[in-house]
């Protein structure tokens, strides 16, 4: 599963319950309104190693932030057919 598919499934509650608190939204990190505090945006965790930069917790939100909104807001069915990997 690609990082983008994972984040889309996470956002649409289609992953096992063990992933419910896996990522933090921008709104959960910042207690005030920021320019980034829009739906479907996640905070990048602080990492100190090259292994941390390769983790799904880091790569997922990074790639997701670069994904166009017209793709993020698609249904799960449509998304699966657009993002085949």
N, C-alpha and C positions, 0 to 999 in steps of 0.2 A: 504494500500500500504506500503510495507516495505521501509526502508530508502534506500536500494540499488536500488530498482525499481524506487524510486523517483529520485535519482541522475542520473540513466541511462536515464530516461525520460527527466530530466532537460538538460542533456548533449546533447540529440538529439532533442532539441526544440519541445518536445511533451507535454508541459504543457501550461496552460493558460498564456497569456502575463503578468499577475500580478507577475509571478515568474521570469521574464527575468533578474532581477538584484538581485535575492535572495541569491546567493552564489558568492564568489569571488575566482577567480582562483589564483594559486600561482603566475603566471606571473603578475597579476594585483596588487598584494601586494608587491612583490619585484621588484624593478626597475633594478635589476642586475640578471645575470644568476645564479641560484642555482642548486644544485644537484636534488632538488625536482621539478624544473621548467620544467616538462614534460607535454604533453597533458593529459587531464582528471584528473588533480590533483587540489584539492581545499584547500583553507586556512581554518584553524580552527579559528572561532571567539574567541575573549577573552570573557570569562564568569566568573562571580564572585559568582554564586550561584548554588545550586544543581539543581534548575529548569533550569538554562541555560545549564547545562551538559546533561539535558534530552531533549533539544530542537532539532528539526530536522536540524536546521542550524549547530549544533555541531555534532550530531550523524551521520548525512548523510555523511559529508566529512570524518569523522573518520572511519566509516565502509567501505566507498568507497576506502580509501587508503589501506585497508586490502584485498580488492577484487582483485583476480589475473587478470592481463592484458588480458589474453585470454578470460575472461568473459566480461570485460569492453568494448572490441572492437567488440563485437557481434552485429548483427543487432537487432533492436527492436523486431522483430518477434521471432528470435532465443532466445533472452534474456527472453522474456515472458515465453517460454516453459522450460527454464533451471531453472529459479528462481520462481517457483510456491510457493505461500504462502497463 
